[in-house]
Amino acid sequence: MTNTNIADANGAGRKDVYTKVTERIISDLEQGIRPWMKPWSGDHAAGRITKPLRHNGTPYRGMNILLLWGEAMAKGYAAPIWMTYKQAQELGANVRKGEHGSLVVYANTISKTETNEQGEDVEREIPFMKGYTVFNVEQVDGLPAHYYAQPENPLPLSERIEHADAFITGTGATVQHGGNSAFFAPSRDVVQLPPFEAFKDKESYYATALHELTHWTKTKHRLDRDFSAKRFGDDGYAREELVAELGAAFLCAELGITPEVREDHAAYLGHWLTVMKEDKRAIFSAAAHAQRAADYLSSLQQKHESVAA
């Protein structure tokens, strides 16, 4: 093989790494955005959960959904069911000592009889709101078994990939497990993941972990990557998500992990399409940032190994 042929072959290889995944994603996106389903299980005895539930299975509404979603994310609760201290007692259970409850609100109206300017008695509806405390079932001992039910056929821990775990540990990032959300929290400098056994397959776990670790590299004291994202779905948000997805794809390739490019990922990445079509260099910029992130995470392995030695 001539030097020219070697260069051509290497170029083709780079194209596979840098563009194959994104070309597939763009193709999927152009066929329409689909509802996103996370690559981990949201199953519980109560079924696939989208809203927090009361102890009797009734979904919360309005502001309470947002309050309890936020509490579950912050405190790492996977179970979707909440109850008051008294309701737990009525079920023969007890809130564990030292547990702190979560605020929910109750809104209603009361009727008050008043005398109007004509001297007539009239009823007036007065709105009011009060707060009360509920506990997640993970804070309560002694409930009937179905409150603690886990997804069927959880991913066994024996499926873990040792060298991929070592890579994640080697970054030195703080990675916490719990709850049913995956995210990087810049304020705490923490990567949060659902438990390994909650994922549909091992490839999904590691792809998700590497996606969030790519976000982890963006902080000012690491790669200082800032696209000025201000809200979900804006241009800056889309660019950072594209970097994270490509970074995960590059790292999966390095680690010999082959997750599928899934339809649900295409829906999650739907905000990219406009960016890519308006800026023909966006995909190349994202690939370059993703490669820098992958290189940075790989370089941490060498530092970790040197310290260990």
Secondary structure, DSSP 8 states (H G I E B T S, - for coil): --HHHHHHHHHHHHHHHHHHHHHHHHHHHTT-------SB----TT-S-SS-B-TTS-B--THHHHHHHHHHHHHT----BEE-HHHHHHTT-EE-TT---EEEEEEEEEEEEEE-TTS-EEEEEEEEEEEEEEEEGGGEES--GGGG---SS---GGG--HHHHHHHHHTT-EEEE-SS--EEETTTTEEEE--GGGBSSHHHHHHHHHHHHHHHTTSTTTT-------STTSHHHHHHHHHHHHHHHHHHHHHT------HHHHHHTTTHHHHHHH-TTHHHHHHHHHHHHHHHHHHHHHHHHHHH-
